[in-house]
């Protein structure tokens, strides 16, 4: 039972993180990835709750995958 739990946690957290990333990026609309605009994107990304939660879930997924 615990083996299945150790397999399920990283899979579910990674899948949920992907969905949250998609939702967060979709809220931006169209993005300009030019070098001059790249630095203004960073604060917008860090202020988006969907993306922050997605990053946290990916971190949890990564750590549980290692162990």
C-alpha positions as CSV (number, residue, x, y, z in Angstrom):
1,X,0.0,0.0,0.0
2,X,2.7,2.5,0.9
3,X,4.5,1.8,-2.4
4,X,1.4,2.8,-4.3
5,X,1.2,6.0,-2.2
6,X,4.8,6.8,-2.9
7,X,4.1,6.4,-6.6
8,X,0.8,8.3,-6.6
9,X,2.0,11.5,-4.8
10,X,4.6,12.6,-7.3
11,X,2.3,11.7,-10.2
12,X,-0.7,13.6,-8.9
13,X,1.3,16.7,-7.7
14,X,3.1,16.9,-11.1
15,X,-0.1,16.6,-13.1
16,X,-1.9,19.2,-10.9
17,X,1.1,21.5,-11.2
18,X,0.9,21.3,-15.0
19,X,-2.8,22.2,-14.9
20,X,-2.1,25.1,-12.6
21,X,0.7,26.3,-14.9
22,X,-1.6,26.2,-17.9
23,X,-4.3,28.2,-16.0
24,X,-1.7,30.7,-14.8
25,X,-0.2,31.3,-18.2
26,X,-3.6,31.5,-19.9
27,X,-4.5,34.3,-17.5
28,X,-1.7,36.5,-19.1
29,X,-3.2,36.4,-22.6
30,X,-0.6,37.0,-25.3
31,X,3.0,37.2,-24.1
32,X,5.9,38.9,-25.7
33,X,9.1,37.0,-25.0
34,X,11.5,39.7,-26.4
35,X,14.6,40.4,-24.4
36,X,13.4,43.9,-23.4
37,X,10.1,42.5,-22.1
38,X,11.6,39.4,-20.4
39,X,12.5,41.2,-17.2
40,X,9.0,42.7,-16.9
41,X,7.5,39.3,-17.1
42,X,9.3,38.0,-14.0
43,X,7.4,40.1,-11.5
44,X,4.1,39.2,-13.2
45,X,4.9,35.5,-13.0
46,X,5.8,35.8,-9.3
47,X,2.6,37.6,-8.5
48,X,0.4,35.0,-10.2
49,X,-1.0,32.7,-7.5
50,X,-1.7,29.8,-10.0
51,X,1.9,29.8,-11.1
52,X,3.3,30.0,-7.5
53,X,1.2,27.1,-6.4
54,X,2.2,25.2,-9.5
55,X,5.9,25.8,-8.7
56,X,5.4,24.6,-5.1
57,X,3.6,21.5,-6.3
58,X,6.4,20.7,-8.8
59,X,8.9,21.1,-5.9
60,X,6.9,18.7,-3.8
61,X,6.7,16.3,-6.7
62,X,10.4,16.5,-7.3
63,X,11.3,15.9,-3.7
64,X,8.9,12.9,-3.3
65,X,10.2,11.5,-6.6
66,X,13.7,11.5,-5.1
67,X,12.7,9.6,-2.0
